[in-house]
Amino acid sequence: MTILKDIGMNKYFFSFLAIIVLATSCSKKPITTITPIDQASALSPKGLIYALPKTSVEVKVDAQYTEVIPGPYAKFAHKYLGVSNVPLSKKSKWTITDVSVSSYHQADVTSLFVVEPTEEFNVDFLKIAQEGLIIPAANSNFSSIRRTAKPQPEANEVNFVDLSPSPYLATEQTTHYSRVVQDSTFVRVPVHRSVVVERSMEDKAKEAADFIFSLRKRRMELLAGDADFIAEGQAAEAVLKEISRLEEEYLTLFTGKVFKSSVTHWFDFSPSPKGEETSSILFRFSEARGILPSSDLSGSPILISVTELDRWGGTPALDQLNTEKDGLRTDVVYYRMPVPLQVKINDSKTEFFNQTFTFYQFGPLLRMPKQFINSL
């Protein structure tokens, strides 16, 4: 009888214990969880996804193409005009005139988090998104913003047509002697003939130089009031302008012509934390072909590098947060704090750009409690 009584009491005890456990499990409140997306098995209708930001830079490169075409009288410039160092052969060259960099933020697809909130998790994600701490998945910019550059200019073909104010052909009087019989005697009689000859380049260069000096003399007479006619107001301005135009046109016969054109290229670069310095080839450059893709080995490499100014590793609290995302947390939001990095663009000889920007992906992973978020 005692054994049966003990068995009955144990039966009631285990039944009562099961009821308490069931009641406790039913009364346990659900908790909010935030976990990396690769560890989330499903997303409920109340759940949402956000991404940690990362920083990229957009590089704008302006290049100029200069083409120099020598004048037909270039080798006589010093002799007849006193002008030295004029180009004697055709030349063309590309130069980088300006490099500017601007930063922008986009979602880091490798750092997505799933939030399963409860009714008590009253966090205004719009506020923390406006602060730049997180990026909503619906507002993510996953695409590159690289744009196509303008085509490179073609070489200019120039014909110098106004080489001199006088004709290119000239008539020369030549004298020949012939023997004529007069009174049974041969007599030398002069015979005059007109012969058309082509003037040499040096003769034409001298005439062009004389014309330039005559233009300058005429301009000085107009300014001094010694000209044959008096021009005033707009008439004087038009005459002086035309004299300057003619002078410039004839000077190019000796000094040559210079043509310049500019093109703009854009590149975007998003560094990944690998160490103290991250460097890569942004593009390549050739004085003969201009800005080239990084895969074109005919140009010299132009490097872009980012260097951490302050190291954020080695702190126990920060190291704990970086490994903490492997487990579930409640009532907290993970975010990144941007850190300063030095951005340099240079080749082996010239530094084109050097400035400090803040980058998110190099900063430590932090968390923010619900109470602080609601007070933003």
C-alpha positions in Angstrom: 0.0 0.0 0.0 2.8 2.4 0.8 4.5 1.7 -2.5 1.3 2.3 -4.4 0.7 5.6 -2.5 4.2 6.8 -3.4 3.7 6.0 -7.0 0.5 8.0 -7.0 2.1 11.0 -5.4 5.0 10.9 -7.9 2.4 10.8 -10.7 0.7 13.9 -9.5 4.0 15.7 -8.9 5.3 15.1 -12.4 1.9 16.1 -13.9 2.1 19.4 -11.8 5.7 20.0 -12.9 4.8 19.5 -16.6 2.0 22.0 -16.2 4.3 24.6 -14.6 6.9 24.1 -17.4 4.2 24.4 -20.1 2.8 27.6 -18.5 6.3 29.1 -18.2 7.1 28.4 -21.8 3.7 29.8 -22.9 4.2 33.0 -20.8 7.8 33.6 -22.1 7.8 36.7 -24.2 9.3 36.6 -27.7 12.6 38.4 -28.2 13.9 40.5 -31.0 16.8 39.0 -32.9 19.4 40.6 -35.3 21.6 38.1 -37.1 23.7 38.0 -40.3 21.7 37.1 -43.3 23.7 33.9 -44.0 22.7 32.6 -40.5 19.0 33.4 -40.9 16.8 30.5 -42.0 13.7 32.5 -42.9 12.2 36.0 -42.8 8.8 36.6 -41.3 6.3 39.2 -42.6 7.4 41.5 -39.8 11.1 41.1 -40.5 13.3 43.5 -42.4 16.8 43.5 -43.8 19.4 46.3 -43.6 23.0 46.6 -44.8 26.1 48.1 -43.3 27.5 50.9 -45.5 30.8 50.9 -47.3 32.6 53.9 -48.9 33.7 54.2 -52.6 35.4 57.0 -54.4 34.7 58.5 -57.8 37.8 59.7 -59.6 37.4 62.4 -62.3 40.5 62.7 -64.6 40.8 65.5 -67.1 43.3 65.0 -70.0 44.4 67.4 -72.7 45.6 66.6 -76.2 48.0 69.1 -77.7 49.0 68.9 -81.4 51.7 71.2 -82.8 51.9 71.7 -86.6 55.0 73.6 -87.8 54.7 76.5 -90.2 56.1 76.2 -93.8 58.5 79.0 -93.0 59.6 77.7 -89.7 63.3 77.5 -90.5 63.4 81.2 -91.6 61.7 82.5 -88.4 64.9 83.6 -86.7 66.4 85.0 -89.9 63.6 87.3 -90.9 61.6 87.8 -87.6 64.1 87.1 -84.9 61.9 84.4 -83.4 63.6 81.4 -81.9 62.6 78.0 -80.6 59.8 77.5 -83.1 58.7 73.9 -83.8 60.3 72.4 -86.9 58.4 69.1 -86.9 54.9 67.9 -86.1 54.3 66.9 -82.5 51.4 65.6 -80.4 51.2 64.8 -76.7 48.6 63.9 -74.0 48.9 65.4 -70.5 46.8 64.9 -67.4 45.6 68.3 -66.4 43.5 67.6 -63.3 42.5 64.8 -60.9 39.6 65.2 -58.5 38.1 62.7 -56.1 34.7 62.5 -54.3 33.3 59.9 -52.0 29.9 58.2 -51.9 28.3 55.5 -49.8 26.6 52.3 -50.9 25.4 49.1 -49.3 27.9 46.4 -48.5 26.4 43.2 -49.9 28.7 41.1 -47.7 27.3 42.7 -44.5 23.5 42.2 -44.6 21.5 41.7 -41.3 18.1 40.3 -40.7 15.9 41.9 -38.0 13.0 39.9 -36.5 11.4 42.6 -34.3 8.8 42.3 -31.6 6.1 44.8 -30.8 8.3 46.3 -28.0 11.2 46.8 -30.4 10.2 50.3 -31.4 13.3 51.4 -33.3 13.1 54.2 -35.9 15.3 52.8 -38.6 14.7 55.9 -40.7 16.7 58.0 -38.2 19.7 55.8 -38.1 19.6 55.5 -41.8 19.7 59.3 -42.1 22.7 59.3 -39.9 24.5 57.1 -42.3 25.0 54.2 -39.9 23.0 51.7 -41.9 21.5 51.5 -45.3 18.0 50.1 -45.9 18.0 47.2 -48.4 15.3 49.0 -50.5 17.7 52.0 -50.9 20.8 50.0 -51.7 23.2 51.1 -54.5 24.8 47.9 -55.7 25.8 49.1 -59.2 28.9 50.9 -60.3 28.6 54.5 -61.4 31.4 54.3 -63.9 30.7 56.4 -67.0 32.1 56.2 -70.5 34.7 58.8 -71.4 34.6 60.9 -74.6 36.4 59.5 -77.6 39.9 60.7 -78.2 40.3 63.5 -80.7 41.7 62.9 -84.2 44.8 64.6 -85.6 44.2 67.9 -87.2 45.1 68.5 -90.8 46.1 72.1 -91.6 46.7 73.6 -94.9 48.6 77.0 -95.0 47.0 78.7 -98.0 47.9 82.3 -97.5 51.7 82.2 -97.8 52.3 85.7 -99.1 50.5 88.9 -100.2 52.2 88.6 -103.6 51.9 86.0 -106.4 53.8 82.8 -106.0 55.0 83.1 -109.6 57.2 86.0 -110.7 58.2 87.3 -114.1 61.9 88.0 -114.7 63.4 89.9 -117.6 66.3 88.1 -119.2 68.6 89.4 -121.9 70.0 87.2 -124.6 72.4 88.2 -127.4 72.1 87.1 -130.9 74.3 87.7 -134.0 72.7 89.7 -136.7 74.4 90.4 -140.1 74.6 94.1 -140.8 76.6 95.4 -143.7 78.3 92.0 -144.2 79.3 92.0 -140.6 78.0 90.0 -137.6 76.8 92.3 -134.8 75.7 91.2 -131.3 72.2 92.5 -130.7 70.6 92.2 -127.2 67.2 90.4 -127.1 65.0 90.9 -124.0 62.7 88.1 -122.9 60.2 87.7 -120.0 60.5 84.4 -118.2 58.0 83.1 -115.5 59.8 81.5 -112.6 58.7 80.0 -109.3 60.0 81.9 -106.3 61.9 79.9 -103.6 60.5 79.3 -100.1 63.0 81.7 -98.7 61.9 84.5 -101.0 58.3 83.9 -100.0 59.3 83.8 -96.3 61.0 87.1 -96.7 57.9 88.6 -98.4 55.7 87.3 -95.6 58.0 88.8 -93.0 58.0 92.1 -94.8 54.2 92.0 -94.9 54.1 91.4 -91.1 56.3 94.4 -90.5 54.2 96.5 -92.8 51.0 95.5 -90.8 52.8 96.5 -87.6 53.8 99.9 -89.1 50.3 100.6 -90.3 48.9 99.8 -86.9 51.4 102.1 -85.3 50.4 104.9 -87.7 46.7 104.4 -86.9 47.4 104.6 -83.2 49.6 107.6 -83.5 47.3 109.5 -85.9 49.8 109.5 -88.8 47.7 107.4 -91.2 46.4 108.6 -94.5 42.9 108.3 -93.2 41.4 108.9 -89.8 39.3 106.0 -88.3 37.3 106.7 -85.2 35.1 104.7 -82.9 33.9 101.3 -84.1 35.7 101.8 -87.5 39.1 102.2 -85.8 38.3 99.1 -83.6 37.4 97.0 -86.6 40.5 98.1 -88.5 42.9 97.3 -85.7 41.2 94.0 -85.1 41.6 93.0 -88.7 45.3 94.1 -88.7 45.8 91.9 -85.6 44.1 89.0 -87.3 46.2 89.2 -90.4 49.4 89.5 -88.3 48.5 86.5 -86.3 47.7 84.5 -89.5 51.0 85.4 -91.1 52.9 84.7 -87.9 51.7 81.1 -87.9 53.5 80.6 -91.2 56.7 80.9 -89.1 55.6 79.8 -85.6 53.1 77.0 -86.6 49.7 76.3 -85.2 48.7 74.6 -81.9 45.5 72.7 -81.4 44.2 71.6 -78.0 41.2 69.5 -77.0 40.2 68.0 -73.6 38.5 64.8 -72.6 37.2 63.6 -69.2 37.3 60.1 -67.8 35.5 58.8 -64.6 36.6 55.8 -62.5 35.1 54.4 -59.3 37.1 52.5 -56.7 35.9 50.7 -53.7 38.8 49.5 -51.5 38.6 46.4 -49.3 40.4 46.1 -45.9 43.5 44.0 -46.5 46.1 45.6 -44.3 47.7 49.0 -43.6 47.6 50.0 -47.3 45.5 49.0 -50.2 46.8 49.8 -53.7 45.6 49.0 -57.2 46.0 50.2 -60.8 43.3 52.8 -61.5 44.1 53.3 -65.2 47.1 53.5 -67.5 48.5 56.6 -69.3 50.5 57.1 -72.4 51.6 60.4 -73.9 50.9 59.1 -77.3 47.4 57.5 -76.7 46.2 59.2 -73.5 44.2 57.5 -70.8 44.0 53.7 -71.2 42.3 50.8 -69.4 44.3 49.2 -66.7 44.6 46.1 -68.8 46.4 47.9 -71.6 50.1 47.4 -71.0 51.2 50.0 -73.5 50.7 52.7 -70.9 52.3 53.5 -67.6 50.3 52.5 -64.5 48.5 55.2 -62.5 48.0 53.9 -58.9 45.4 54.7 -56.3 46.1 53.7 -52.7 44.4 54.1 -49.4 46.3 54.1 -46.2 44.9 53.8 -42.7 45.8 56.8 -40.5 44.8 55.1 -37.3 44.7 51.4 -36.4 41.4 50.2 -34.9 42.4 46.7 -34.1 43.7 45.2 -30.9 41.1 46.6 -28.6 39.4 43.8 -26.6 36.0 45.5 -26.7 36.1 46.0 -30.4 37.5 42.6 -31.1 34.6 41.1 -29.1 32.0 43.0 -31.2 33.6 41.8 -34.4 33.1 38.2 -33.4 29.8 38.7 -31.6 27.8 38.7 -34.8 28.2 34.9 -34.9 25.6 34.7 -32.1 22.1 36.2 -31.7 21.6 39.5 -29.9 18.4 41.3 -28.7 17.5 45.0 -28.6 20.6 46.1 -30.4 21.5 47.3 -33.9 24.8 46.6 -35.5 26.5 49.5 -37.4 29.8 50.7 -38.6 31.8 53.7 -37.5 33.8 55.4 -40.4 37.5 56.0 -40.0 39.9 58.3 -41.8 42.0 57.0 -44.6 44.5 58.8 -46.9 43.8 58.5 -50.6 46.7 59.0 -53.0 46.8 58.9 -56.8 50.2 58.9 -58.4 52.6 57.3 -60.9 56.3 56.7 -60.6 57.1 60.5 -60.9 54.1 62.6 -60.1 51.5 62.7 -57.3 48.2 63.8 -58.7 46.0 63.7 -55.6 46.4 63.4 -51.9 43.5 63.9 -49.5 41.9 62.2 -46.4 38.4 60.6 -46.6 36.4 58.6 -44.1 35.6 55.0 -45.1 33.0 52.7 -43.4 34.4 49.3 -44.4 37.7 50.0 -42.6 36.0 51.0 -39.3 35.1 48.7 -36.4 31.7 46.9 -36.0 29.7 48.5 -33.2 26.2 48.0 -31.7 23.7 50.5 -30.4 21.0 49.7 -27.7 17.4 50.4 -28.4 17.1 53.0 -25.7 19.8 55.2 -27.3 18.4 54.7 -30.8 14.9 56.0 -29.7 16.5 59.1 -28.4 18.1 60.1 -31.7 
